[in-house]
Amino acid sequence: MAITAAQVKELREMTGAGMMDAKKALTETDGDMEAAIDWLRTKGLAKAAKKAGRTAAEGLVAVAVNGGNGVAVEVNSETDFVAKNADFQKMVAAIANAALGAGDIEALSSADLGGKTVADEITNKIATIGENMSLRRMAKVSGDQVVTYVHNSAADGMGKIGVLVALKGENEGFGKQVAMHIAAANPASLSEADLDPAVVEKERQIQIDIARESGKPEAVIEKMIEGRMKKFLAEVTLLGQQFVINPDITVAQAAKEAGVDVVGFIRMEVGEGIEKEVEDFAAEVAKAARG
């Protein structure tokens, strides 16, 4: 019996199984949907759907570089135990390498990973490891040289915080220092020109309100606002920040001394922006034990 793409799609949606597994199940059961579901269950491949509603806020950020191009990806899991799993780490490294050739997260999800798509490989890992997982995001940067740094490294090229620094010119040692600076200082943008105008305006309004509470003359208030905004922009933009290696100069000044320009960066931290469920350590261990 010929198995249609629509049947495979329906079975995948019902079970969360991978495309090839769904097709094999239907082939083995002559297209009987209920029998195919049972076949997947006996093989342990229908677990993924049950995991999909659970919060995945742990995991790993991985970085990869090829020439002057660099990419960072975040793959989430439910617990930190899985982030230490060798099979999970191997998958994340493969996804990061695949991301070098992908234009966006959708393309990465469909990219080939040893004969399966990235999306299908993640689904299979959900079934075998027993936790919900997700490919959350990716970001790219390019320059004459791209330097990486991983903070709290779990394995080569992956950890809790991944940083990429793109340089015009080449100076790996300096690039590594800037990457470490970014991991620690977490700048909002490269420069004032790259900063979200809404963020600038919000801060300006806050400073206006604070200054007017002082009751000082309008001319004095204007100077107060100007000075405070200058300080704010220096604190949140990478090039304006005091360089952690030498706080007497800014990152921009340090780059000039190093003979390069910093033209871009990525800082990606596992779970940032995800609302995590509060769970004590004992409960986390118990969940991991249950699978």
Secondary structure, DSSP 8 states (H G I E B T S, - for coil): ----HHHHHHHHHHH---HHHHHHHHHHTTT-HHHHHHHHHHTT-S-HHHHTTS---EEEEEEEEETTEEEEEEEEESSHHHHT-HHHHHHHHHHHHHHTT-SSHHHHHHSEETTEEHHHHHHHHHHHH-S-EEEEEEEEEESSEEEEEEEEEEETTEEEEEEEEEEES--HHHHHHHHHHHHHH--SBSSGGGS-HHHHHHHHHHHHHHHHHTT--HHHHHHHHHHHHHHHHHHHBTTTSEETTEEEEEHHHHHHHHT-EEEEEEEEETTTT-------HHHHHHHHHH-
